[in-house]
Amino acid sequence: MFSRYLFADTFYDLYAGRLIVTSGLPHVNVATVAAKGTAWTDQQWLAQSLYYLTWRAGGYRLLAAFSAVLVTSGFAIFARLMIRRGVPPSRAFAWTLVAFAVCMGNTGIRAQSFAYPCFAATLWLVLDDAEGHQPTRAPRPATWLLIPVLVLWANTHGSVLLGALLAGGYGVVCATAALTRRDQKSLTAAAGYLTLGGAAVASVACTPYGTGVFGYYLRFEHNPVLRHDVAEWAPPDPRSTVSLAFFAAVLLTAGCLVLAWRRGARPDPVIAACAVVSLALAFAAVRNQAWFGFCGALLAADTLARAGVEQVPRLHRNFERVVLVTLTGLAVAALAVLAATTDGQFYSQTPVAAISAAAAEAGPDRSVRVLGDDYSGTAMLWLEPSLFGRVGFDDRFEEYTPAELRAYVDFLFPRGPGWQRVTRGYSVIVASARHPALILALSRLPGWRVTYRDTAGIVLTRQGCCGRH
């Protein structure tokens, strides 16, 4: 469902991918007016390049299919992990649905799609190594696959920090346990796990930007406007629809743990640690809820299996075939629906005609700058290459100072006597119909005239500008 429309993150990935493929990796911001000349650490460069090349090969339909396959593969690995650990297949399927419900709002076409298989693979490799672990045992050969998984993750999505934290923490804990013994085997094991943990942390910097990525991540922490005014970075709210599945999963997981505890079962300590870390991150920001979806579901399913609660017998082979045929049919139907999806459907969240009108108003004059809202700004950089470098803001909120971002947010949700201050220096404004309060405020703004309007958006031009009227 979410792969059938494009939004700001998608447009960012596409325009950045086009820039990388045609001009090489960016290091200085040349895309937007507000952040022109600032350092650009494009941590997601590989995901963006692959997305752009996929689009170039088959358009939006192939792009959507590629993103959907990435997301699906993550949940497939997750379900197989639960079954491998003794969770009955029917219950593994149910808990996979729980995890997907928590993640659903983050399954659109965006770089995060690459993170799902990487996160599931990281959990798999860590838990496989932890199974029957002894202090004298060095990391298993397969466990070292964590490093290439994390390196791939580091070049596709910033959530690699969570993967590096889990893998690095596991290595340190195992090394500490080994060091409590003084024999040679334990010391060798400790050295192996310390190396593994150190490599896991270092993998975050295994990108073309090296250690510069750490400064990129710190910029998110040092911009308080993100937490207060950008929904994805704000703490989850039980009254918000985007967090209902998360809070339901927290309560469901807690209830299952209590039930299993009463049956005498205790959670696996490694899974419990992963769940606690992911839960803390989820309470810090909505965008982190997805990772608790995985860890919480795994914790509940695994602990219930340990308790022997409602053991489900092996399904009859014919029934399994029916399920397989049904899922295959659904996959084929989904591909058919995707193949029939028009570009108009993909643009259903975007004021495409207004963006085109704004580009016409701006013309070729590089001194004419265009200010778009969050539904049009990033989209303009992809849809209208002539406006590249002339658009005010895009979706890379880490690129802007707190003052710049505050001014932009005040503009999007007209508030305060100086809400229009960000319009200084711009000659054309585009606003989506999804911001009715903004459209109303702009329509009353002195010195501006409406030059285009439809049901999806509006374009205003500063009076005396552009030489068209």
Order of alpha helices (4+ residues) and beta strands (2+ residues): alpha-alpha-alpha-alpha-alpha-alpha-alpha-alpha-alpha-alpha-alpha-alpha-alpha-alpha-alpha-beta-alpha-alpha-beta-alpha-beta-beta
